[in-house]
Amino acid sequence: MRRDIEVHINTEDIVLAATNKPLMKAFRWLDDVPEGQLQSYLYGEVEVSTLIAEKVLLRDGVNVAIDYTPIYKPFMLRIKRVYDDGSFEYAVNPVLGSVWFPVKSAVYGEQNNPVEDIHASELILIDEQFYYLYFERVTETIAGKSVTHLTGNLRIFSACQMDFNIKRVDHQNGNLLLKCVPTNNYRYPLSGVGLIRWTNGDLSQSELAATIQSEFADDKVIVKTAKFNNDTNQLAIDANFDDLD
C-alpha cells in the first residue's frame, strides 16, 4: 500500500487538511443594525461563557465558525458573556468604550499590506469556515520601556492549522499516470500515458490500450480491463494494485 501527499487531480492543487480541532463558540449575524451604529457595517455576536474571565478572553481570543456570507461590507463583533442562569453581559472594548470591536485583517500578509477592514464576503480568503479572533495589541516604547496595550480592534485569522493530507494513493497514482504527458515529468521524462493525446488526437485505441498496459505495468499495476467512452472522454479502468510496495 502506497501513501503519499494527496493531490486534486482536476485542479492539480495540493490538498491541505486541518491538523487541529479547535473548540468553536456560537456565532450569529444580527438581523438589524443596532441603534446608533453605522449602516455601512454588518454586526455579529459571539457567545462565550462567563466561566472565562474577561481578562483571559481579551488575552487569548476566541474561535468561531462563520458560514460564507456574500455581503461586501466590513463588520464589527460584540462578545456576549452568558451566565449559568441565562443572564448575560457584553465585553467592553477598553479603547473605544463600547461593546463593539471592529474586525481587521491583512488578507495577503502583513509585510507589504497594511491591516485594514475586512469585508464579510472576503473571509473565504482566510478560511472556509473556522476563524480565530485575536484582540489586537501593539507594543510601544515609552520612556525607554516597552509597553503593550490593546488597540480596540479584533484581528481575524484561520483557526485551522493546515498540513499536507497523507492518504493511500493507489488510484491517485494511476490517475496522475493517465494525465501525465511524456516529457512533462522532469524526473521520469518518458513516463506517462497522456490521455489527452487520445481525446484530442487521431491515435488508435489499440495504441492507447498498449500504452496503458505498459505504463501501469512499469508501476507494478496490472490492468484487467479498460474502457474508453468517446462521447464523454472518460476512461474506466479495473486494475490490480496487490503488488504495490
N, C-alpha and C positions, 0 to 999 in steps of 0.2 A: 504494500500500500504506500503510495507516494503522498506526501504532504508538502504544501508549498504556499506561497502568498496567493490569495485569491485575486483574480483579475476579472473585470467586467468585460465579457467577450465583445459585445457590440460597441461599447464606447472606448475600450482599451484602457480604462482607468483602473488604478489600484483600488481595491475595496478596503475601506477602513472600518474598524469596529471599536465600540467603546469598551474599555477595559475596567471601568468602574461603574457602580450603580448608586449614584447619589440619591439621597432621600429628597423628594420634591415636596415643596409646600404648595398649598392651594392658591390658585390664581384666578382672577376674573377681570374682564374689562367692564368698566362702568357703562351703563346704558346711556346716561346723560352726563353732560359736562357739569361738574359741581359748581354751585353758585359762587360767583366771584372769580372763577378761573377762566383762562383763555380758551376761546372756541377753536383755536388753531391746533390744539393738542388733544391727544387721546389720554384717557385716565384709567389706570388699573389699580388693583388692590391685591396685595399678598397677605395671606393669613398665616400667622405663627402663634405658638402657644406662649403664654406669659411665663412658662417654666424656663424659657430662655431669657435671661436678664437682658435689658435693653442695651447695656454697655457691651455685652457679649455679642449681641446681634449686630451692633454697629462695628464691632471689631472683625467678626468672622464672615458676615454676609449671609446670604441665603440662596438656595437653589429653587428654581421654579420651572414649571412646564408651561410653555406658551404655544398654542397652536398657531399655524400660519394665519396672519391677519393681513389681508390685501388692502390696507389703507395707508396711503402715503402721508402720514402725519407723525411728527415727533410725539413723545409721550412722557407722562410723569406717573410715578407709582407712589402709593402710600402703604405703610406696613400696619396691618390690623393685628393687634396683640390681644388674643382671646383668653379669658379666664375660664376655669372649670365650670362655673355656673352659667356660662354663656355671655356674660357681660364682656365688654372689650374697650380698648383704648387704642389710639394711634400713636406710633412712634413719632416724635417731634424732630424735624430737621433742625439740628443745633445751629446751623448757619443762617438759614432762611427764616426760621421761626415758625414755619407752617408744617403741615403734615405731609407735604408733597416733596418728592425727590425727583428732579429732572434726570433722565437716563441718557448717558453719554457713551460713546464708543469711538475707537479708532478702527474702523472696519477693516482697513487694509494694513494694519500695523501702525505702530506709533512713530517709528523713526522718521518717516517723511510725511506723515499725515497727522494733523492736529486732532485732538479729541474733540468731538462735536456731537450735537444731537443726532440720534439715530431714529429713523422712521420705522414704524411698526412693520411695514412690508419688507424692510431691509434685514430683519432679524434672521431670515433664511440664509443670509451670507455668513452668519456666525455659527448657527446650528439649526437643525431641522425642527427641534422642539425643546431641548433642555438647556437651561441657561443658569449661569451663576451671577448673582448680583452682589457687587462689592461696593461698600461705602468708601468712596474715593478719598484718599489722603494725599497731602503734599508735605514735603519736608523743606523747611526754610532755615537759613542761618540767621539767628537774631542774637546780637551782642556776643558773637563768637560761639554760640551754642546752636546745635541742630534741634529744631522744634518741628514736630509732626502734628498736623491738625487736619480735621475733616474739611472738605470743600463744600459739602452740601449736595453733591451730585452722586448718583449711582452709576457705577461702571458696569457694563454687561459683557460677559464672556460666555463661551460654551462651558457647560457643566461637565462635558464628557472628556475623558482622557482617551485619545484615539491612538490606535496602533494598527499595524497590518493585520488583516484577518487570515489566519492559517487554517487550511482545510484540506480534505482529501481531494486530490486534483487529477484523478484518473481521466474523467471526462473532460475536465478543463484542458489538460494537455492535448487530448485528442482534438478538441475544438480549435485550439491555437495552432496545432499542426495543420489542420484543414485550412485555416485562414492564412497562414504564413506563405508568402510567395517566395520561391527560391531567390536567393541573393539579398533578401530583406533581413535575414538573421546574421548578424556580424560574426557570431561565434561559430555557427554552423551554416555557412552561406549556401550550401547545396541542399539543405533540408527544407521541407515544406511541400504541401500539396498545392497550395494556391488555388483554392476552389473558384475564386473569381475569374480565373482564366477560362474555366468551362462555362460559367454563367454568362460571360460576355464575349466568348470566342467561338471558334469553329472546331475545337479539338474534339476528338471522338470519345464516346462514352467508354469504350473498351480501354482507351488510354487512361481515362480517369480511374477506372477500376484497378488497373495495374499500378498506377501511381499511388493510390490509397493503400493497396496491399503492401507495396514495397516500403512506403514511408512509415506505416504503422508497425510493420514487422521489424524495422530498424529500431523502433522504440519498444520492442518486446510485447507488442499488442497484436493479437490475432483477430483479423476482421472476418466475421462469419458471413454476414450479408451487408450489402449497401444498396440503397435505392435512392435514386435522384429524381425529384419531381420537377420537370421542365416548366410547369405552369407557375409553381411557387418558388422555384430556385432553392428548394430545401433538400438537404441530404440527410437520410436516416440511416444510421449505422448500428449494427449489432456486433459488438466486439467482446473479446475475452481479455480481461485485464489480470488474470490469475498469475501470470508470470512476472508481473512487475515487482521490482525490488523495493 
